[in-house]
Amino acid sequence: MEPCFAHDFSRVPAYHAPHAAGPLTVVPPHHGSEVEADDVARRVTHSTAAVARADAGQDFSRVRVHTDAKAAESARAVNAHAYTVGEDIVFGSNRYVPDSQEGKSLLAHELTHTIQQRGGGALGPTVQRAPIDDVRENMSYGLTDWAITDEEALESLALLGAIPPASLAAELAKLDSKYVTRLLDNLPDSAKTGEVYQRVLAAAGPAGAMPYAEDQLSRGLFDWAVTDEDVTRVFNTFITLPAAQQEDFLANLNAAERLGRLIDNSNRGHHALYIRPWISTIARGTTTARQREILRTIVAESHDDALATLTLATEIRFDVAVARSTIPGRTPVDWEPGKLRETYLIMDTLPESHVAHNKELLRFGQFTQNPVVMGTGTATTTGVYSSAQRELIVNVKAGDIRQTIVHETGHAVDQQLGWSLSAEPAKPERGGWKSYGGVHADVAKDMVDDSNAGIKTKLTVPRRTDVETQMASAMNTSNAAPLSGNISGLAWFGALAAADKTAVLDDRAIAAIGIGLNQPYFLAADGGEHLGDHIYQESYNPTWVRYRHEARSRLLTQYQFRDEGEWFAEAYEFYYRPDARGRGAALNDKDPSTKTYFDNSVHTLAPSR
């Protein structure tokens, strides 16, 4: 039978009258009277205006409601939001709010106690209060009660378990966070499982569980180490939370600077049981900013024995395969954890459209290679990008890899943007690049025109063509040593006037071939031989390129002027080089126009996958 609601809550008189006096006892939480009062309170809905017993209307005209400062002090003394003695209901500070749903439920609960206590008997005089108040009492310290027992913690868990699920979160919100923390801290580990514990933890939510987790991961004067047990307790809290709340919990730990400590103190078992399963729930390549922050901390703090975690995080974060190199000519090796961690943390700073959403970057590989001769010394090939494999690889023997990783990513972005094949590299402000590929006859012709010296001015067109053929042959064979002799041996050369012979052989176009074959971007003063406005060189055999030597006034690095692709990649690295002044500051120092171009056309590049 449903309760009849015959008395309007708003008509219950509220008096600031003396409180009931005499010795009082507190009714235990599982007493039948408390269960009945809770049942009535649960039936009160937003439309309910009154409450009475289930079998008859009740007269509440003699009930006195106390809401003044003395009432609040009295309620506080018995650790209750409200309590009932006879016909007197005493409310704590700001707890008498009959117009709210919570206030109606509390009033219904206490009115039920007035009915129960009428006529005296076993219940009077007693203090009757809500279960949440008994939890607070159990979790409180006193002058002679400074420890919380297992019994008190287990009883409190049972009390919370008896609260209807729909009301549990609201009831827990009435407790200060310290009481929830004490409950979690004092429950035996064996009790931190099962449906009731899961329900209580879900109701407390990530915010409610945080103080307990922080306490487990804190270091103090007498507790300076985080133990495996501490870490396991935090992970147990994490895994007990509903799946929808687990990310919130990790994010809260990260914001409190405790996630790093948790990961740093995790062992391989923790990684296998808790960390990798959570990472696996994230969709590849579609991470949110918050997930990226969590993953970054996990990667940064994972030890070298957690290669499986580092690999999984990298694959999920960047939507790539992580394995040995597949680029021809490179010796593949398994990933070294430190190098993979570095690669992740560097790539994580770059725009999403350049990494996780770049269709030209699908693999991260590792290789090994000893230093090679370059210029006047040796250099280590730190990393390589292959557009054919769409793969970026890192040399396990390399030292600092930050600049190279960003540079090689720049090549992948170049592919995505189609920059090197566009009209942009030919613009003077971008270097005025022209790539000849392996068509060396065209290179020779342009070199002679730009030089505008003996070959062009002293020879007929057929004889000029003969010289250009010899020049192209030197480029084909990558050997300029016999070039002057080959020109001198041409059938018509002997009949030239001595001055014309000298003018032809001294033409700077001939010397430029030897310089252009010898990595002039590293060796030659001012980048090589200047022919007109240009410098000519072999970039990657058999390709020859030219660029405007004026562009070197904006030089970032010597290597930038190997070809248009390296020019872009070096500018890319400078643009994303860390600088306290902001993104692009290092590039702006040398090349403001290109910095603006990157702002407008590169940094804002749309995703391609």
C-alpha positions in Angstrom: 0.0 0.0 0.0 1.4 3.4 -1.0 1.7 6.1 1.7 -1.0 8.7 1.9 0.2 12.3 1.8 -2.2 14.2 3.9 0.0 16.9 5.4 1.7 19.7 3.4 5.4 20.0 4.4 5.3 23.7 4.0 2.8 23.9 6.9 5.0 22.1 9.4 5.7 24.8 12.0 9.3 25.8 12.5 10.1 27.1 16.0 13.2 28.4 17.6 12.3 26.7 20.8 14.4 24.9 23.5 15.6 21.5 22.4 14.6 18.3 24.0 16.5 17.6 27.2 17.5 14.5 29.0 19.8 11.6 28.4 19.8 10.5 24.8 20.9 7.4 23.0 21.8 7.0 19.3 19.8 4.4 17.4 22.1 2.1 15.4 21.9 2.5 11.7 20.4 -0.9 10.9 17.6 -0.5 13.5 14.2 -1.2 12.0 13.1 2.4 12.6 16.0 3.7 10.4 15.1 1.3 7.6 11.5 2.4 7.8 12.4 6.1 7.7 14.7 5.6 4.8 11.9 3.8 2.9 9.5 6.7 3.4 12.1 9.2 2.4 12.8 7.3 -0.8 9.1 7.4 -1.8 9.1 11.2 -1.7 9.2 12.6 -5.2 9.5 16.1 -6.6 5.7 16.2 -6.7 5.2 15.1 -3.2 4.0 17.8 -0.8 3.4 15.8 2.3 4.2 12.5 4.0 2.4 10.2 6.4 2.4 6.6 7.5 1.4 4.0 5.0 -1.7 2.9 6.8 -3.3 6.2 8.0 -3.0 10.0 7.9 -0.9 11.6 10.6 -1.1 14.7 12.6 2.1 16.7 12.5 0.7 19.9 14.1 2.7 19.2 17.3 6.0 18.7 15.5 8.5 21.4 16.2 11.3 22.1 13.7 14.5 23.7 15.0 16.7 25.5 12.6 18.6 28.2 14.6 22.3 28.4 15.6 21.7 26.2 18.7 20.1 23.6 16.6 23.0 23.6 14.2 25.4 23.3 17.1 23.4 20.4 18.6 23.3 18.5 15.2 27.0 19.0 14.8 27.6 17.6 18.3 25.9 14.3 17.3 27.4 14.3 13.9 24.1 14.5 12.1 22.5 16.6 9.4 19.3 16.3 11.3 17.9 14.2 14.2 14.6 13.6 15.9 13.7 13.4 19.6 10.0 12.9 20.3 8.2 15.7 18.5 11.3 17.8 18.0 13.3 17.7 14.8 16.7 19.4 14.9 18.4 20.5 11.7 22.0 21.2 11.0 23.1 24.4 9.4 21.4 25.0 6.1 19.8 21.5 6.1 16.1 22.6 6.4 15.2 23.3 2.8 11.7 21.8 2.3 11.4 23.2 -1.2 14.2 21.0 -2.5 14.0 17.3 -3.3 16.9 16.5 -0.9 15.2 18.7 1.8 11.9 16.9 1.3 13.6 13.5 1.7 15.4 14.5 4.8 12.2 16.0 6.3 10.2 12.9 5.4 12.9 10.7 7.1 12.7 12.8 10.3 8.9 13.1 10.4 8.8 9.3 10.2 10.9 9.2 13.4 8.4 11.5 15.2 5.7 8.9 14.5 7.9 6.1 15.6 8.7 7.8 18.9 5.2 8.8 19.8 4.1 7.0 22.9 7.6 6.4 24.3 8.6 2.8 24.6 11.8 1.3 23.6 12.7 4.1 21.2 12.5 7.1 23.5 14.3 9.3 24.3 16.6 8.6 21.3 18.6 10.4 18.6 17.7 9.0 15.2 19.8 10.1 12.2 20.5 9.2 8.6 23.0 6.4 7.7 25.4 8.9 6.2 25.7 10.5 9.6 26.6 7.1 11.1 29.3 6.7 8.4 30.7 10.1 9.4 30.6 9.1 13.1 32.5 5.8 12.3 35.1 7.7 10.3 35.7 10.4 12.9 38.5 10.7 15.3 38.0 11.6 18.9 40.2 12.5 21.9 40.2 8.9 23.0 39.3 7.3 19.7 42.2 8.2 17.3 42.1 5.0 15.2 39.5 3.6 12.8 39.0 -0.2 13.1 38.3 -2.7 10.4 34.9 -3.2 12.0 34.0 0.5 11.7 35.2 0.6 8.1 33.3 -2.5 7.1 30.2 -1.3 8.9 30.4 2.0 7.1 30.8 0.2 3.7 27.7 -1.8 4.6 25.8 1.4 5.5 26.6 3.0 2.2 25.7 -0.2 0.4 22.2 0.0 1.9 21.6 3.4 0.4 19.7 3.2 -2.9 22.1 3.5 -5.9 20.2 6.6 -7.2 20.8 8.4 -3.9 24.3 7.2 -3.1 26.2 9.9 -4.9 24.1 12.7 -3.3 24.6 11.1 0.1 28.3 10.8 -0.3 28.4 14.4 -1.3 27.2 15.3 2.2 30.5 13.8 3.6 33.6 15.8 3.6 36.2 14.2 1.3 38.3 13.3 4.3 35.7 10.8 5.5 35.7 9.0 2.1 39.5 9.0 2.1 39.5 7.5 5.6 37.0 4.8 4.5 39.1 3.8 1.5 42.3 4.0 3.6 41.0 1.8 6.4 39.0 -0.8 4.6 41.0 -4.1 4.4 42.3 -4.7 0.9 40.3 -7.9 0.9 37.1 -5.7 1.1 38.0 -3.6 -1.8 36.2 -5.7 -4.3 32.6 -6.8 -5.0 29.4 -5.0 -6.0 29.0 -2.8 -3.0 32.6 -1.4 -3.0 32.3 -0.9 -6.8 29.0 1.0 -6.3 30.4 3.2 -3.5 33.5 4.0 -5.5 31.5 4.8 -8.6 29.3 7.1 -6.6 32.3 8.8 -5.1 33.7 9.2 -8.6 37.2 10.2 -9.6 37.2 13.4 -7.6 36.1 11.5 -4.5 38.8 8.8 -4.9 41.5 11.3 -5.6 42.5 12.2 -2.0 43.0 8.6 -1.2 45.1 8.0 -4.3 47.2 11.1 -3.7 47.8 9.9 -0.1 49.0 6.5 -1.4 51.5 8.3 -3.7 52.7 10.9 -1.3 56.0 10.9 0.5 56.4 12.0 4.0 58.9 12.2 6.8 58.3 8.6 7.9 57.0 7.4 4.5 59.5 8.4 1.9 59.0 5.5 -0.6 56.1 4.5 -2.8 55.8 0.8 -2.5 54.4 -1.9 -4.8 51.4 -2.2 -2.4 50.7 1.6 -2.6 50.8 1.4 -6.4 48.6 -1.6 -6.5 46.0 0.1 -4.3 45.8 3.1 -6.6 45.5 0.8 -9.6 42.8 -1.2 -7.8 40.9 2.1 -7.2 41.4 2.9 -10.9 40.2 -0.4 -12.3 37.2 -0.5 -9.8 35.8 2.8 -11.2 33.4 2.4 -14.1 35.2 2.5 -17.5 33.7 5.9 -18.2 35.4 7.4 -15.1 38.8 5.9 -15.5 40.2 8.5 -17.8 38.9 11.2 -15.5 40.8 9.5 -12.6 44.1 9.4 -14.6 43.6 13.0 -15.7 43.1 14.1 -12.1 46.2 12.2 -11.1 48.1 13.9 -13.9 46.8 17.4 -12.9 47.9 16.7 -9.3 51.4 15.6 -10.6 50.8 12.1 -9.2 50.4 10.1 -12.4 54.1 10.3 -13.2 54.9 9.0 -9.7 52.4 6.2 -10.2 54.0 5.1 -13.5 57.6 5.6 -12.3 56.9 3.2 -9.4 54.9 0.7 -11.5 56.4 -2.8 -12.3 55.9 -4.9 -15.4 52.8 -6.5 -13.8 51.2 -3.2 -13.3 51.8 -2.3 -17.0 50.3 -5.6 -18.1 47.3 -5.6 -15.8 46.3 -1.9 -15.8 48.3 0.5 -18.1 48.2 -1.3 -21.4 44.6 -2.4 -21.2 43.6 1.2 -20.7 45.7 2.4 -23.5 44.1 -0.2 -25.7 40.7 1.4 -25.2 41.8 4.5 -27.1 41.0 4.7 -30.8 44.2 4.8 -32.9 45.1 8.3 -34.2 42.0 10.0 -32.7 43.3 11.0 -29.2 41.9 14.0 -27.4 44.2 16.6 -25.9 43.6 15.1 -22.4 44.4 11.6 -23.6 47.6 12.9 -25.2 48.6 14.5 -21.9 48.0 11.3 -20.0 49.9 9.2 -22.6 52.8 11.7 -22.6 53.2 11.2 -18.9 52.9 7.4 -19.2 55.6 7.4 -21.9 57.9 9.8 -20.2 57.9 7.9 -16.9 57.8 4.3 -18.1 61.1 2.4 -17.5 63.1 0.7 -20.2 61.6 -2.7 -19.3 58.2 -1.4 -20.4 58.9 -1.5 -24.2 55.6 -3.1 -24.8 53.8 -0.1 -23.2 56.0 2.4 -25.1 55.3 0.6 -28.4 51.5 0.4 -27.8 51.3 4.0 -26.8 53.2 5.1 -29.9 51.1 3.0 -32.2 47.8 4.3 -30.7 49.0 7.9 -30.4 50.3 8.3 -33.9 48.4 5.5 -35.7 51.6 4.0 -37.0 53.4 0.6 -37.1 56.4 0.5 -34.8 58.9 -2.1 -35.9 62.3 -2.6 -37.5 63.2 -0.4 -40.5 62.0 -1.5 -43.9 64.0 1.1 -45.9 66.4 -0.5 -48.4 70.1 0.0 -47.6 69.5 0.4 -43.8 70.4 -2.4 -41.3 67.1 -3.0 -39.4 67.2 -3.6 -35.6 64.6 -3.8 -32.8 63.6 -0.6 -31.1 65.6 0.5 -28.2 63.3 1.8 -25.4 65.1 5.1 -24.9 65.1 6.0 -28.6 61.4 5.1 -28.9 60.6 7.2 -25.8 62.6 10.2 -27.3 60.9 9.8 -30.7 57.4 9.8 -29.1 58.1 12.8 -26.9 59.5 14.8 -29.8 56.7 13.9 -32.2 54.1 14.6 -29.6 54.9 18.3 -29.8 54.1 18.6 -33.5 50.6 19.3 -35.0 48.2 16.4 -35.2 47.8 16.9 -39.0 51.6 16.5 -39.4 51.9 13.2 -37.5 48.8 11.2 -36.5 46.8 12.5 -39.4 49.5 12.5 -42.1 48.9 9.8 -44.8 52.6 10.1 -45.7 53.8 8.9 -42.2 52.7 5.4 -41.5 55.7 3.6 -39.9 58.4 4.3 -37.2 61.4 2.1 -37.7 64.9 1.6 -36.2 68.2 0.9 -37.9 71.8 0.8 -37.1 74.6 2.6 -38.9 78.1 3.7 -38.1 79.4 7.2 -38.7 80.0 8.1 -42.4 82.4 10.5 -44.1 80.7 13.8 -44.8 82.5 17.0 -45.7 85.9 17.2 -44.0 84.9 14.8 -41.2 82.5 12.1 -40.2 78.8 12.4 -39.3 76.2 10.0 -38.0 73.0 9.6 -40.0 70.6 10.1 -37.1 67.4 9.5 -39.0 65.9 9.0 -42.4 62.5 9.5 -44.0 61.4 7.4 -47.0 58.5 8.6 -49.0 58.3 5.2 -50.7 57.8 3.4 -47.4 56.2 6.4 -45.7 58.5 5.6 -42.9 60.6 7.6 -40.5 63.6 5.6 -39.0 66.0 6.4 -36.2 69.6 5.2 -35.8 70.1 3.3 -32.6 73.7 4.6 -32.5 72.7 8.3 -32.7 73.0 10.7 -29.9 70.7 13.6 -29.6 67.8 13.0 -32.1 65.5 15.9 -31.5 66.5 18.1 -34.4 66.7 15.2 -36.8 63.3 13.7 -35.8 61.6 17.1 -36.5 63.6 17.5 -39.7 62.6 14.1 -41.0 59.0 14.7 -40.1 59.4 17.9 -42.1 60.0 15.7 -45.2 56.8 13.8 -44.5 54.9 17.1 -44.2 56.6 18.2 -47.5 55.2 15.1 -49.1 51.8 15.7 -47.6 51.8 19.3 -48.8 53.4 18.6 -52.1 55.7 21.5 -51.4 58.9 20.5 -53.3 56.9 19.8 -56.4 54.9 23.1 -56.2 55.8 26.5 -57.5 56.8 27.7 -54.0 60.4 26.6 -54.0 61.1 28.6 -57.2 60.2 31.9 -55.6 63.2 34.0 -54.7 62.1 34.3 -51.1 62.1 30.5 -50.8 65.6 30.1 -52.4 64.7 30.3 -56.1 65.2 26.5 -56.5 65.3 24.6 -59.8 65.7 20.8 -59.9 67.1 19.2 -63.1 66.8 15.6 -61.9 69.4 13.7 -64.0 69.0 15.8 -67.2 72.6 17.0 -67.1 72.6 18.6 -70.6 70.1 21.1 -69.3 72.3 21.8 -66.3 75.3 22.4 -68.5 73.4 24.8 -70.8 72.1 26.9 -67.8 75.5 27.0 -66.2 77.1 28.3 -69.4 74.4 30.9 -69.8 74.7 32.0 -66.2 78.5 32.2 -66.4 78.3 34.3 -69.5 82.0 33.8 -70.1 84.4 32.1 -72.6 82.2 29.1 -73.5 79.3 31.4 -74.4 81.1 34.3 -75.8 84.1 32.7 -77.7 82.5 29.6 -79.3 80.1 29.0 -82.0 76.9 27.2 -81.1 78.0 23.8 -82.3 81.3 24.1 -80.4 79.5 25.3 -77.3 77.3 22.2 -77.5 80.4 20.0 -77.7 81.8 21.6 -74.5 78.4 21.2 -72.8 78.4 17.6 -73.8 81.7 17.1 -72.0 80.3 19.0 -68.9 77.2 16.7 -68.9 79.5 13.7 -69.1 81.4 14.8 -66.1 78.2 15.1 -64.2 77.1 11.7 -65.4 80.2 10.0 -64.1 80.5 12.3 -61.0 84.1 13.0 -62.0 85.3 16.4 -63.1 89.0 15.7 -63.0 89.5 14.9 -66.7 87.0 17.6 -67.9 89.6 20.3 -69.0 91.7 17.7 -70.8 88.6 16.3 -72.6 87.7 19.8 -73.7 91.3 20.5 -74.9 91.2 17.3 -76.9 88.2 18.3 -79.0 89.0 18.3 -82.7 88.5 22.0 -83.2 90.0 23.2 -79.9 93.6 23.3 -81.2 92.7 25.9 -83.9 91.4 28.4 -81.4 93.4 31.5 -80.6 95.4 31.2 -77.4 93.3 33.9 -75.7 90.1 32.0 -76.7 91.5 28.7 -75.4 92.3 30.4 -72.0 88.8 32.0 -71.9 87.1 28.7 -72.5 89.1 26.7 -70.0 88.9 29.5 -67.4 85.1 29.7 -67.7 83.8 29.4 -64.1 81.1 26.9 -65.4 83.8 24.3 -65.7 85.2 24.8 -62.2 81.6 24.9 -60.8 81.1 21.2 -61.8 84.0 20.0 -59.7 82.8 22.1 -56.8 79.2 21.1 -57.3 80.2 17.4 -57.1 81.9 17.8 -53.8 79.1 18.7 -51.4 79.6 22.4 -51.6 76.8 23.1 -49.1 79.4 21.8 -46.5 82.7 22.6 -48.1 82.8 25.5 -50.5 83.1 29.1 -49.3 79.7 30.9 -49.6 78.1 27.7 -50.8 80.1 27.1 -54.0 80.8 28.8 -57.3 78.5 31.7 -58.1 77.3 31.7 -61.7 75.2 34.7 -62.3 72.6 34.7 -59.5 72.9 31.0 -58.9 74.9 28.2 -57.3 74.8 24.8 -59.0 75.4 21.4 -57.3 74.7 17.7 -57.2 72.2 17.1 -54.4 71.6 13.4 -54.4 73.2 11.5 -57.3 72.3 11.9 -60.2 70.1 14.9 -59.4 71.5 18.4 -59.9 69.9 21.6 -58.6 70.5 25.3 -58.5 69.4 28.0 -56.2 69.9 31.8 -55.7 73.1 32.5 -53.8 71.3 35.6 -52.3 69.1 33.2 -50.3 72.2 32.2 -48.2 71.8 35.6 -46.5 68.9 33.9 -44.7 70.8 30.7 -44.0 69.6 28.5 -41.2 72.2 25.7 -41.6 74.6 24.7 -44.3 72.6 21.5 -44.9 69.5 23.6 -45.7 71.0 24.3 -49.1 71.4 20.7 -50.3 68.1 20.8 -52.2 64.6 22.3 -52.0 63.4 19.3 -49.8 66.2 19.9 -47.3 65.6 23.6 -47.4 62.0 23.0 -46.3 62.9 20.4 -43.7 65.4 22.6 -42.0 63.0 25.5 -42.0 60.4 23.2 -40.5 62.8 22.2 -37.7 63.6 25.9 -37.0 59.9 26.7 -36.9 59.2 24.1 -34.3 62.4 24.5 -32.4 61.5 25.1 -28.7 61.9 28.8 -27.9 60.6 30.7 -24.9 59.5 33.5 -27.2 57.0 31.3 -28.9 56.6 29.0 -31.9 58.6 30.1 -35.0 60.8 32.6 -33.2 64.1 30.9 -34.2 63.0 30.9 -37.9 61.8 34.4 -37.7 65.2 35.5 -36.5 66.7 34.5 -39.8 63.9 34.4 -42.3 60.7 36.4 -41.3 59.0 35.8 -44.7 59.3 32.1 -44.4 58.1 32.2 -40.8 55.0 34.0 -42.0 54.6 31.4 -44.8 54.8 28.6 -42.2 52.2 30.3 -40.0 49.7 30.5 -42.8 50.4 27.5 -44.9 52.3 24.8 -43.0 51.2 24.9 -39.4 47.5 25.1 -40.4 47.8 22.2 -42.9 44.6 20.1 -43.0 44.7 16.4 -42.1 45.2 13.9 -44.9 43.9 10.8 -43.1 
